[in-house]
Amino acid sequence: MSFNAPALAAYFERQRLLLAQERSAELQRNSLLRSNCGPKLLEQKGLALAGLGVVTVNIGLGGKTLVELERPAAYHTSPTFPPHTFRPGDLTQIEENITANSAQKKPKKSVASSEPQSSPVEGVVYKISDTRIIIAVDPSDSSDDLDLPDRCRVLKIANSVTYDRMDKAVDQLEKTVTESKSDDKNVPRLTPLVQVLMGLAAISKRIPLEDIQFFDKSLNSSQKEAVKFCLESPEVACIHGPPGTGKTHTLIEIIRQLVSVSSTSEKPRRLLVCGASNLSVDNILERLLALPAEDKGKRLKVTRIGHPARVMAQDSVLDATLDVKAARTDQASLAKDVKMELEATLGILSGKGKSAKGKRPKGAERRRLWEEVKALRKEYRQREGGVVEAVLGDSQIVLATCHSSGGRQLRNHIFDVVIIDEATQALEAVCWIPIFKAKKLILAGDPMQLPPTVLSINKDFKTRTNKKAQPPSKEKPADSKSKGGQNSKPETVAESDSERTDSDSEEEPMQAPVAVSNASKPPSLKPPRTLETTLFDRLEKMYGPSIKRMLQVQYRMHSQICEFPSKTLYESKLESHDSVASHLLSDVVQAEGDEETMKEVLETPVVFFDTAGCEYFERLEGDGDEGSRCNENEATVVKQWIDKLTSMGVLASQIAVITPYQAQVTLLTSLLRPQYGSVLEIGTVDGMQGREKDAVIISLVRSNDKREVGFLKEKRRLNVAMTRAKRHLCVVGDSSTVRHGGRYLKNWLAWLDANADVRYAGLE
């Protein structure tokens, strides 16, 4: 394999550099926010929860200490948390509460005081509700003695654990491909799957399967072809699922085929199902749990690892988690007594135990109790380890995020197939974490929707293997989290958006890469330009269209809403199913009134409020890179249209408002929440990916004399926004500004002008 050595070396060097840049960018952003923001502003930005008190300290799976916090009535008028960005799995820090006054006044050190200052404690958000947050603190953390203050705050911090696991996966991959003949047991075996993914061998020929008996009789022909393709592919298969095409539906059928004994499989396969987010994993889990029992009433044995994002609300999801299943086994009772003793000791240490009487032990007594905690924790982890192994060993299907599949619970587990959903939203390095655990890989996603969120983009990289990669550029793109991305032409898959905009054309749909002509000749491996180049992108680039199957029938959008994305991004192959092709708001709303008004409001699939000439200019909120944009006049137009829709009988719960800018979300929330409550969804494009609503209103925000559009020019962001709508799409924006954002935006506005009901905002 020496012929590929330079390409492999360049690939690993580039991956490490990009991951280091991204880790550094996240740490810098975190540091910058903390240094520039006062306590109140941090809370307003959703990065802190202040004035909290400890409710309980318990023990969770893995011997982790679970610290439960709430807003005490003594310090807050409401127990409900303010809006925030904390999610299960986020890395956090518990520290002494800081107010604006205490931040300004630095306390003087007292020589006489022997009372040590409590040090910050790092942990992971385990669960969160409207009124309580539970932080899981790893027992291996350096601060074993949880001396938490009476009043504390939780701060969101950069997550180094994810980067550590990705770095480890890259190191493991390099050892696998360069030291495959080594006798070292720690070097993973170089499987045919790894060889294909790294361009060391060509893809094997498909193994034909005849007379596949599909469990789901409602599958369309493209879904059946995708299922068949995945079952027949020996090493790797990709499913391209445009919006509303039933990608998850198709994955469920593939899972059922793989775990069943049938004409396609002599024995049940063991599966690891992963996703880029907790939401995608829980979505698949809910679908699996809803399946009818197979022969003899047996249900699939499914276990969910990690922190399920909706575990508080969904009992069925909760019951399938490793925590709950482990607690219900016969072996669990052996660990229960140890856990109770451990929690009782922790209660005394925190001053919350029955015998503590609100006072914490000090000095030698405290040290003795902590030594006891360490011994009990070690015993508990040993007993619990056996329980976890028993649960996972009995599971046909294990579900986890890509990141959490690298936890110690799955350290020695091997699977037949790994399935990664939302693969086009996951960094390639994080996908390698579960890939090492299986012999076959199935990826599902849509490269024409949002890529992974990347903070650091280096446009200056040259794909030459004989030169060292350049250090990251200091220039930051305005108004954008990420500027790189896949072009409609795969030859420029990682070029920046500004470089490719003018070459984009409505008449030039996505061209497939040229397939490898010589099956015996392995494809070429090229280092990625940016972290936005996903494994899905890279494989399609390497192997051409033969590596994937696209789902071609969508079940969400009115045909008119679907028309432009289909033509420009999906080679006009995306068709609307008869059940949705002509559905309108009037089909789900019972309203009485003027017939012409009803037609204008309820029977018009696409409306465009053009603010050109109205001088509805945007405004920059905040400073520099942390700034975001809003447009008050556009927000007024949005509210007026929502008022019109609801007056005609459309429910607020059937409407979503989407905008690319967080400042506009804040403005719209203040304008609309008092009247419509939380049932009216308001969010950014990123937050709405994977969602759908009967009526969607998009506020484009950008309107200025310089004709600057920022990241509006990113076609994938707009694609996500416009494809959330089922029956009605309303766009509010300034055509005189937006049309200057490149050929794609120019073509979109021309399409809106020709196909939408165009209204001029200033005349309404």
C-alpha positions in Angstrom: 0.0 0.0 0.0 3.0 2.2 -0.2 1.7 3.7 -3.5 -0.9 5.6 -1.4 1.5 6.7 1.4 1.8 10.4 0.4 -2.0 10.8 0.1 -2.6 9.0 3.4 0.1 11.2 5.1 -1.5 14.4 3.7 -5.0 13.2 4.7 -4.0 12.6 8.4 -1.9 15.7 8.6 -4.8 17.8 7.3 -7.5 16.2 9.6 -5.3 16.8 12.6 -4.7 20.4 11.7 -8.4 21.1 11.0 -9.5 19.5 14.2 -6.8 21.5 16.2 -8.0 24.7 14.5 -11.6 24.0 15.4 -10.8 23.1 19.0 -8.8 26.4 19.2 -11.6 28.4 17.6 -14.1 27.0 20.1 -11.9 27.7 23.1 -11.2 31.2 21.8 -14.8 32.0 21.3 -15.6 30.6 24.8 -12.8 32.7 26.3 -13.8 35.8 24.4 -17.4 35.5 25.5 -16.5 35.1 29.1 -14.0 37.9 29.1 -16.3 40.4 27.3 -19.6 39.5 28.9 -20.8 40.4 32.3 -22.8 37.9 34.4 -26.2 39.3 33.2 -25.2 39.4 29.6 -23.9 35.8 29.7 -27.3 34.7 31.0 -29.0 36.8 28.3 -26.9 35.0 25.7 -28.1 31.7 27.1 -24.6 30.6 28.2 -25.2 30.7 31.9 -27.8 30.0 34.5 -27.3 32.1 37.6 -28.4 32.1 41.3 -28.9 28.3 41.6 -29.0 26.2 44.6 -28.2 22.5 45.1 -31.3 20.3 45.5 -29.7 16.8 45.7 -26.5 14.9 45.0 -27.0 11.4 43.7 -25.2 8.6 41.9 -25.9 7.8 38.2 -24.7 5.2 35.7 -20.9 4.9 35.6 -20.6 6.0 39.2 -21.1 9.6 38.1 -22.1 12.2 40.7 -25.4 13.8 39.7 -25.8 17.3 41.0 -29.4 18.6 40.7 -29.8 22.4 40.8 -32.8 24.8 40.8 -33.6 28.5 41.2 -34.4 28.9 44.9 -37.5 31.0 45.8 -35.3 33.1 48.1 -33.5 34.6 45.1 -36.0 34.4 42.2 -39.6 35.3 41.7 -40.1 32.4 39.3 -38.5 28.8 39.4 -38.6 28.7 35.6 -35.3 29.1 33.9 -34.9 32.0 31.4 -34.2 31.1 27.7 -30.9 29.3 27.4 -28.8 27.1 25.1 -28.1 24.2 27.5 -28.8 20.7 26.1 -28.2 17.2 27.4 -24.5 16.3 26.7 -23.2 19.9 26.9 -20.0 20.4 28.9 -20.6 22.8 31.8 -18.9 24.3 34.8 -20.5 24.8 38.2 -18.9 27.7 40.1 -19.7 30.3 42.7 -22.4 32.6 41.6 -21.2 35.9 40.3 -23.4 39.1 40.2 -22.6 42.3 38.4 -21.6 43.9 41.7 -19.3 41.0 42.8 -17.7 40.9 39.4 -16.7 44.6 39.8 -15.5 44.2 43.4 -12.7 41.7 43.8 -12.7 40.2 47.3 -9.7 40.9 49.4 -7.8 37.8 50.6 -7.9 37.4 54.3 -4.8 36.1 55.9 -6.7 34.9 59.0 -9.3 33.0 56.9 -8.5 29.3 56.7 -11.7 28.6 54.7 -10.6 27.6 51.1 -12.4 29.0 48.1 -14.6 26.4 46.3 -13.0 25.6 43.0 -15.2 25.2 39.8 -16.5 21.7 39.0 -16.8 20.5 35.4 -19.5 18.2 34.3 -22.0 17.3 31.6 -25.7 18.2 31.4 -27.4 15.0 32.2 -31.1 16.1 32.2 -32.8 19.5 32.0 -36.4 20.6 32.5 -38.0 24.0 32.7 -37.1 24.3 36.4 -34.2 22.0 37.2 -30.8 21.0 35.6 -28.9 17.9 36.5 -25.1 17.9 36.0 -23.2 14.6 35.8 -19.7 15.0 37.3 -17.2 12.3 36.3 -15.6 10.6 39.3 -12.2 10.7 37.5 -12.5 14.5 37.6 -9.6 16.1 39.6 -12.0 17.8 42.0 -13.4 14.7 43.8 -14.4 16.8 46.8 -17.5 18.6 45.6 -17.4 21.6 47.8 -20.2 23.4 46.1 -21.2 26.9 47.2 -24.7 27.7 48.6 -25.3 29.9 45.6 -23.8 28.9 42.3 -24.1 29.3 38.6 -23.8 26.9 35.7 -21.7 28.0 32.7 -21.5 26.5 29.3 -17.9 25.8 28.3 -16.0 24.4 25.2 -16.4 20.6 25.0 -12.9 19.1 24.8 -14.1 15.5 25.3 -15.6 15.4 21.8 -12.3 16.6 20.3 -10.3 14.2 22.4 -12.4 11.3 21.0 -12.1 12.6 17.4 -8.3 12.9 17.8 -8.2 9.4 19.2 -10.2 8.1 16.2 -7.9 9.7 13.7 -4.8 8.3 15.5 -6.5 4.8 15.6 -7.3 5.1 11.9 -3.7 6.0 11.0 -2.4 3.0 13.0 -4.9 0.8 11.3 -3.8 1.7 7.7 -0.1 2.1 8.4 0.6 -0.7 11.0 -2.0 -3.3 9.9 0.6 -6.0 9.9 1.8 -5.2 13.4 1.4 -7.9 16.1 0.2 -5.2 18.5 -3.2 -6.1 19.8 -4.1 -2.5 20.3 -3.9 -1.8 16.5 -7.4 -2.4 15.0 -7.7 -4.9 12.1 -7.6 -3.4 8.6 -11.1 -4.5 7.4 -12.4 -4.4 3.8 -14.6 -1.5 5.0 -11.7 0.6 6.2 -9.8 -0.1 3.0 -12.7 1.1 0.9 -13.3 4.2 3.0 -9.6 5.2 2.8 -9.2 4.4 -0.9 -6.9 1.4 -0.4 -9.2 -0.9 -2.3 -12.1 -0.6 -4.7 -15.7 -1.3 -3.6 -16.7 -5.0 -3.9 -19.4 -6.0 -6.3 -22.9 -6.1 -4.9 -24.3 -9.4 -3.8 -27.7 -9.7 -5.7 -30.8 -10.4 -3.6 -33.9 -11.6 -5.2 -37.5 -11.5 -4.0 -37.0 -9.2 -1.0 -40.2 -9.3 1.2 -40.6 -5.8 2.4 -42.1 -5.3 5.9 -43.5 -1.9 5.0 -45.9 -2.2 2.0 -46.2 1.5 1.6 -42.6 2.1 0.5 -42.3 3.7 -3.0 -40.0 2.4 -5.7 -37.0 4.7 -4.9 -37.2 3.7 -1.2 -37.3 0.0 -2.1 -34.3 0.5 -4.4 -32.4 2.2 -1.6 -33.2 -0.6 0.8 -32.2 -3.3 -1.7 -29.0 -1.3 -2.5 -28.0 -1.2 1.2 -28.6 -4.9 1.7 -26.7 -5.9 -1.4 -23.6 -3.6 -0.7 -20.8 -5.6 1.1 -19.0 -2.6 2.6 -20.6 0.8 2.3 -23.8 2.3 1.0 -25.2 5.9 1.1 -28.8 7.1 1.1 -29.4 10.6 -0.2 -32.7 11.8 1.4 -33.9 15.2 0.2 -36.5 17.0 2.4 -39.7 15.1 3.1 -38.6 11.9 1.2 -39.0 9.5 4.2 -35.3 8.9 5.0 -36.0 7.7 8.5 -38.9 5.6 7.1 -36.4 3.9 4.8 -33.8 3.4 7.5 -36.4 1.6 9.7 -37.1 -0.8 6.9 -33.4 -1.5 6.5 -33.0 -2.1 10.2 -35.9 -4.6 10.2 -34.5 -6.4 7.2 -31.0 -6.7 8.9 -32.2 -7.9 12.3 -34.7 -10.5 10.8 -34.1 -14.0 9.5 -35.5 -13.9 5.9 -34.6 -14.6 2.3 -32.1 -11.7 2.5 -30.4 -12.8 5.8 -29.6 -16.2 7.1 -29.1 -14.9 10.7 -30.1 -11.7 12.5 -27.4 -9.0 12.4 -26.3 -6.9 15.3 -26.6 -3.2 14.6 -25.2 0.0 16.0 -27.4 2.9 15.0 -25.9 6.4 15.4 -26.8 10.0 14.5 -25.2 13.4 14.4 -27.6 14.6 17.2 -29.6 13.2 20.1 -32.7 14.3 18.2 -32.0 12.1 15.2 -31.2 9.1 17.4 -34.3 9.5 19.5 -36.4 9.8 16.3 -35.3 6.4 15.1 -35.7 4.9 18.6 -39.3 6.1 18.8 -40.1 4.6 15.4 -38.5 1.3 16.4 -40.4 1.1 19.6 -43.6 1.7 17.8 -43.2 -1.3 15.5 -45.5 -4.2 16.0 -44.2 -7.3 17.6 -42.7 -10.0 15.3 -43.5 -13.7 15.4 -44.4 -15.2 18.7 -44.9 -11.7 20.1 -41.2 -10.9 20.4 -40.2 -7.3 20.2 -36.8 -5.9 19.0 -34.3 -5.8 21.8 -33.2 -2.1 21.7 -31.0 -0.1 24.0 -30.3 3.6 23.9 -26.9 4.8 25.2 -26.1 8.4 26.3 -28.3 11.3 27.2 -31.7 11.1 25.3 -32.7 14.6 24.4 -36.4 13.9 25.1 -36.0 11.4 27.9 -38.1 13.5 30.3 -41.1 13.7 28.0 -41.2 10.2 26.4 -41.7 7.2 28.7 -41.1 4.7 25.9 -37.7 6.4 25.2 -36.9 6.4 28.9 -37.6 2.7 29.2 -35.2 1.9 26.4 -32.3 3.8 27.9 -29.3 1.9 29.3 -29.9 3.6 32.7 -33.4 2.3 33.2 -32.8 -1.2 31.7 -29.7 -1.7 33.8 -31.7 -0.7 36.9 -34.3 -3.3 36.2 -32.0 -6.4 35.8 -31.7 -9.0 38.5 -28.0 -8.1 38.9 -28.9 -4.5 39.6 -30.0 -5.3 43.2 -26.4 -6.3 44.0 -25.3 -2.8 43.3 -28.3 -1.0 44.8 -27.1 -1.3 48.4 -23.7 0.1 47.5 -25.3 3.0 45.6 -27.6 3.8 48.6 -24.6 3.9 51.0 -22.7 6.1 48.5 -25.5 8.6 48.1 -26.0 8.8 51.9 -22.3 9.6 52.3 -22.4 12.2 49.6 -25.5 13.7 51.2 -23.6 14.2 54.5 -20.7 15.8 52.6 -23.0 18.3 50.8 -24.9 19.1 54.0 -28.1 17.8 52.6 -28.2 14.3 54.3 -30.5 13.4 57.1 -27.8 13.3 59.7 -26.0 16.4 58.3 -28.6 18.9 59.6 -27.5 21.4 57.0 -23.9 21.4 58.1 -21.0 20.1 56.1 -18.2 18.1 57.9 -14.8 19.7 57.9 -11.1 18.7 58.3 -10.2 15.1 59.1 -13.9 14.0 59.1 -14.4 15.3 55.6 -11.2 13.6 54.3 -12.3 10.3 55.9 -15.7 10.5 54.3 -14.2 11.3 50.9 -11.9 8.2 51.2 -15.0 6.2 51.9 -16.8 7.7 48.8 -13.8 6.7 46.6 -13.8 3.1 47.8 -17.6 2.8 47.5 -17.6 4.4 44.0 -14.9 1.8 42.9 -17.0 -1.1 44.2 -20.2 0.3 42.6 -18.6 0.8 39.2 -17.3 -2.8 39.2 -20.8 -4.2 40.1 -22.5 -1.9 37.7 -20.1 -2.9 34.9 -21.4 -6.4 34.9 -25.0 -5.2 34.7 -24.2 -2.9 31.7 -22.5 -5.8 29.9 -25.5 -8.0 30.4 -27.9 -5.4 29.0 -25.8 -4.5 26.0 -24.9 -8.1 25.3 -28.6 -9.0 25.0 -29.4 -6.1 22.7 -29.9 -6.6 19.0 -29.8 -2.9 18.3 -27.8 -0.3 20.2 -28.4 3.4 19.5 -26.1 6.3 20.4 -24.8 9.5 19.0 -21.6 9.1 17.1 -19.7 10.8 19.9 -21.3 8.7 22.8 -20.6 5.5 20.9 -17.0 6.0 22.0 -17.9 5.7 25.7 -16.6 2.9 27.8 -19.9 1.0 27.7 -19.2 -0.1 24.1 -15.4 -0.4 24.4 -15.3 -4.2 23.6 -18.5 -4.5 21.5 -18.4 -5.4 17.8 -21.4 -5.1 15.4 -22.2 -6.4 12.0 -23.5 -3.1 10.6 -23.2 0.5 11.7 -25.9 3.0 10.4 -25.2 6.8 10.7 -28.2 9.1 10.2 -27.7 12.8 9.5 -24.2 11.8 8.2 -24.0 15.0 6.2 -24.2 17.0 9.4 -21.4 15.1 11.2 -17.7 15.7 11.0 -15.9 12.9 9.3 -13.7 12.3 12.4 -16.7 11.8 14.7 -18.1 9.2 12.2 -14.9 7.1 12.6 -15.7 6.5 16.3 -18.6 4.0 15.6 -17.1 2.8 12.2 -14.3 0.9 14.0 -17.0 -1.2 15.7 -18.5 -2.7 12.5 -17.8 -4.5 9.3 -20.3 -2.6 7.1 -21.4 1.0 7.0 -24.7 2.7 5.9 -24.7 6.5 5.7 -27.9 8.6 5.3 -28.2 12.3 4.8 -28.6 15.2 2.3 -25.5 17.1 1.2 -27.8 19.8 -0.1 -28.9 20.7 3.5 -26.9 22.3 6.2 -23.4 20.9 6.7 -21.7 20.5 10.2 -21.3 23.7 12.1 -17.7 24.7 11.7 -16.2 27.8 13.4 -12.8 27.8 11.6 -12.6 27.8 7.8 -9.3 28.0 6.0 -9.9 29.0 2.4 -6.2 29.1 1.5 -5.5 25.4 1.6 -3.9 23.9 -1.5 -4.5 20.2 -2.1 -0.8 19.5 -2.7 0.5 16.6 -0.8 4.2 17.7 -1.0 3.6 21.0 0.9 2.8 21.5 4.5 -0.7 22.8 5.3 -0.8 26.5 6.0 -1.8 27.9 9.4 -5.4 29.1 9.7 -6.3 32.4 8.1 -7.0 35.2 10.6 -9.7 36.6 8.3 -13.2 35.8 9.5 -16.2 35.7 7.1 -18.8 38.2 8.1 -22.1 37.0 9.5 -21.3 33.4 9.0 -20.6 30.4 11.1 -19.3 28.6 8.1 -18.6 29.6 4.5 -17.3 26.3 3.0 -19.6 23.8 1.6 -20.6 21.4 -1.2 -21.2 23.0 -4.5 -23.8 21.8 -6.9 -20.7 20.6 -8.9 -18.8 18.1 -6.8 -15.5 19.1 -8.4 -15.6 22.2 -6.0 -17.0 20.4 -3.1 -15.2 22.5 -0.5 -14.8 25.9 -2.1 -16.0 28.8 -0.3 -19.5 30.1 -1.1 -18.1 33.4 -2.4 -15.9 31.6 -4.8 -18.6 29.5 -6.3 -21.7 31.8 -6.3 -21.2 33.3 -9.7 -20.8 30.0 -11.4 -24.0 28.5 -9.9 -26.8 28.3 -12.3 -30.4 27.3 -12.2 -29.8 25.7 -15.6 -26.9 23.7 -14.2 -28.1 21.2 -11.7 -25.9 19.0 -9.6 -23.6 17.0 -11.8 -22.6 13.6 -10.5 -18.8 12.9 -10.2 -17.3 10.5 -12.7 -17.4 7.0 -11.4 -14.2 5.0 -11.3 -13.9 3.2 -14.6 -11.5 0.5 -13.6 -13.0 -1.5 -10.8 -9.6 -3.0 -9.8 -8.0 0.4 -9.5 -8.6 2.0 -6.0 -9.8 5.7 -6.1 -7.6 8.5 -5.1 -7.7 9.9 -1.5 -7.5 13.7 -1.2 -7.2 15.6 2.1 -10.2 17.7 2.9 -10.2 21.5 2.4 -12.4 22.1 5.5 -14.1 20.1 8.2 -17.4 20.8 6.3 -16.3 18.0 3.8 -18.1 15.1 5.4 -17.5 11.4 4.9 -20.7 11.3 2.7 -19.3 14.1 0.5 -15.8 12.5 0.2 -17.2 9.0 -0.7 -19.4 10.5 -3.4 -16.5 12.4 -4.7 -14.3 9.3 -4.7 -16.7 6.7 -6.1 -19.2 8.7 -8.0 -23.0 8.2 -8.1 -22.8 4.4 -7.9 -22.2 4.6 -4.1 -25.6 6.1 -3.3 -29.3 6.0 -4.0 -31.5 9.1 -3.9 -35.0 9.0 -2.5 -37.1 10.8 -5.2 -40.7 11.2 -3.8 -41.4 13.8 -1.2 -44.4 13.7 1.1 -44.3 17.2 2.6 -44.5 20.1 0.2 -47.0 21.4 -2.2 -45.6 20.9 -5.7 -45.1 24.6 -6.2 -43.0 24.9 -3.0 -41.0 21.9 -4.1 -40.4 23.1 -7.7 -37.4 25.4 -7.3 -35.3 23.1 -4.9 -36.0 20.1 -7.1 -34.8 21.9 -10.3 -31.8 23.6 -8.9 -30.4 21.1 -6.3 -31.9 17.7 -7.1 -31.6 17.5 -10.9 -35.4 17.9 -11.2 -35.7 14.3 -9.8 -37.6 15.3 -6.6 -41.3 14.6 -7.2 -44.3 15.5 -5.1 -46.5 12.6 -4.0 -50.2 12.8 -5.0 -51.2 13.2 -1.4 -49.3 16.5 -1.0 -48.9 17.9 -4.5 -51.9 20.1 -4.4 -52.7 20.4 -0.6 -53.4 23.9 0.8 -54.2 25.6 4.1 -57.8 25.6 3.1 -57.8 21.8 3.4 -57.1 22.0 7.1 -58.8 25.2 8.0 -62.5 25.8 8.3 -63.1 29.5 7.7 -65.9 31.7 6.6 -65.5 35.0 4.9 -64.9 36.8 1.7 -64.1 34.3 -1.1 -61.4 36.4 -2.7 -59.6 37.0 0.6 -59.8 33.3 1.5 -58.2 32.4 -1.8 -55.4 35.0 -1.4 -54.6 33.8 2.1 -55.5 30.1 2.3 -55.2 28.9 -1.3 -51.9 30.5 -2.3 -49.0 28.1 -1.8 -46.2 30.7 -2.2 -46.4 34.5 -1.3 -43.5 37.0 -1.6 -43.6 40.3 0.3 -41.0 42.4 -1.6 -39.7 45.3 0.5 -37.6 46.8 -2.3 -37.8 50.6 -2.3 -39.4 50.7 1.2 -36.1 51.5 2.9 -36.7 48.7 5.4 -33.0 48.6 6.3 -31.4 46.1 8.6 -29.7 46.9 11.9 -26.6 45.4 13.4 -27.0 44.2 17.0 -23.9 43.6 19.1 -20.2 44.1 18.2 -18.0 42.7 15.5 -18.1 38.9 15.0 -20.5 38.4 17.9 -23.0 40.8 16.3 -26.2 39.7 14.6 -28.7 41.5 12.4 -32.4 42.4 12.7 -35.0 44.2 10.7 -37.9 45.8 12.6 -40.0 46.7 9.6 -39.7 43.1 8.2 -40.8 41.8 11.6 -43.9 44.0 11.4 -44.7 42.6 8.0 -44.3 39.1 9.4 -46.6 39.9 12.3 -49.3 41.3 10.0 -49.3 38.2 7.8 -49.5 35.9 10.9 -52.4 38.0 12.1 -54.1 37.6 8.7 -53.5 33.8 8.7 -54.8 33.3 12.2 -57.9 35.5 11.5 -58.7 33.1 8.8 -58.6 30.1 11.1 -55.0 28.9 10.9 -53.7 27.9 14.3 -50.5 29.4 15.7 -49.3 25.8 16.3 -49.4 25.3 12.5 -47.1 28.2 11.8 -43.3 28.6 12.0 -41.2 31.7 11.5 -37.7 31.2 10.3 -34.9 33.7 9.9 -31.1 33.3 9.4 -30.3 35.8 12.2 -30.5 35.2 16.0 -31.1 39.0 16.6 -34.2 38.7 14.3 -35.4 35.7 16.3 -35.1 37.7 19.5 -37.0 40.6 17.9 -39.8 38.4 16.5 -40.1 36.6 19.8 -40.7 39.9 21.7 -43.2 40.9 19.1 -45.2 37.6 18.7 -44.9 35.7 22.0 -47.2 37.9 24.0 -50.0 37.4 21.5 -49.5 33.8 20.3 -47.5 32.1 23.1 -44.9 29.4 22.7 -47.0 27.3 20.3 -45.9 29.6 17.5 -42.4 28.4 16.6 -39.8 31.0 16.0 -36.2 30.0 15.2 -33.1 30.1 13.1 -32.6 28.0 10.0 -30.2 25.7 11.8 -32.8 25.1 14.6 -35.5 24.1 12.1 -33.6 21.5 10.1 -35.6 18.3 10.2 -38.8 20.1 11.2 -41.9 20.9 9.2 -45.0 23.1 9.5 -48.2 23.7 7.5 -47.2 27.4 7.1 -43.7 28.8 7.1 -42.7 32.5 7.0 -39.1 33.4 6.2 -37.7 36.8 7.1 -34.5 37.3 5.1 -33.5 40.5 7.1 -30.8 41.8 4.7 -31.6 45.2 3.2 -28.8 47.8 2.7 -27.4 50.2 0.2 -24.2 48.1 -0.1 -26.2 45.1 -1.5 -24.5 42.8 1.0 -26.3 39.5 1.8 -23.9 37.8 4.2 -24.5 34.0 4.5 -27.9 34.3 2.7 -25.9 33.3 -0.4 -25.4 29.8 1.1 -27.9 27.8 -1.0 -28.1 25.0 1.5 -29.3 27.4 4.3 -32.1 28.7 2.0 -32.9 25.2 0.9 -33.6 24.1 4.5 -35.7 27.2 5.2 -38.0 26.9 2.1 -38.4 23.1 2.4 -39.9 23.2 5.9 -43.3 24.4 4.5 -46.0 21.9 3.8 -48.9 23.9 2.4 -47.9 27.6 2.5 -44.6 29.4 2.1 -44.3 33.2 2.7 -41.0 35.0 2.0 -40.4 38.6 3.3 -37.3 40.3 1.9 -35.7 43.1 -0.1 -35.3 41.9 -3.7 -33.0 44.8 -4.6 -30.5 43.7 -2.0 -30.9 39.9 -2.1 -30.6 39.5 -5.9 -27.0 40.7 -5.6 -26.0 37.6 -3.6 -25.0 35.5 -6.6 -26.7 33.6 -9.4 -28.5 31.2 -7.1 -30.3 34.0 -5.3 -30.9 35.9 -8.5 -32.5 32.8 -10.0 -34.6 32.3 -6.8 -36.0 35.8 -6.9 -36.7 35.4 -10.7 -38.6 32.2 -9.8 -40.5 33.9 -7.0 -41.4 36.8 -9.4 -42.8 34.3 -11.9 -44.5 31.8 -9.6 -45.3 33.4 -6.3 -48.1 35.8 -5.4 -45.8 38.9 -5.2 -46.9 41.7 -2.9 -45.2 45.0 -2.2 -44.9 45.5 1.5 -45.1 49.2 1.5 -48.4 49.2 -0.3 -50.2 46.7 2.0 
